[in-house]
């Protein structure tokens, strides 16, 4: 199955356009250690949601290796 990549690319570009200014504002207001903890927590939560077998529709592709129905 081939995936059309242009919507993914456009989504990444627009996400970056909004995330970069937000990150700059947060960097001015928060300490580096606080930001590291927030980013690490966000990564752990998203990977945990991706690995739940019953909630494959939340994140990721349901046809990934080992998750075939």
N, C-alpha and C positions, 0 to 999 in steps of 0.2 A: 504494500500500500504506500503510495507516494503522497507526501504532505505538501500542500501549497505553503511555501515559506514566507511569502510577502506579508500576509497579515501578522505573522509572528514578528517579522522585522519591524513593521510599522508600529506594532504595540510596544516593542522594546525601545524604539526611538522616542515615542511620546511618553512612555514611562520615565525615561531618562530626563526628558525635558522638565517633567514635574518633580522628579526625585532630587535632582542636583541642587536646585535652589532651596528645597526643604532641608537637605543635608547641610547646606552652608549655614542656614539659620540655626539648626540644631547644634552645629559645631560651635557656634559663638556662645550659645546659652548653656551647653552641657560640657562636663569634663570628658576627656578622652576615655577614661576607664568606664564611665557610665555608658557612653556610646558603644564601646566594645561589648559590654554586657547585654545591651539592648539588641545589637546585631546578632550576637551569638544566640540569644534566646529566640529571636525571630527565625534563625536558621534551624534550630532544633525543633521548633513548633512546626514549621513547614515540612521538614523531613519526616516528622512523626505522623502528620496528616497524610503524607504520601504513602507511608508504609502500612496504614490501616487497611486490612483486607476488605472490610465491608464498605468503606468509604472511598473507593477508587475514583468515583466521579468528582470528588473535591479537588484533587490535584493529580497531575500526571496522566499517563496514557494507560488505559486498562489492558492493553495488549503487550505490556512490557514483559520481558523474559521472566517466567515464573508466575505470572499473574493471569494466564490465559483461562478463560471460562470454559 
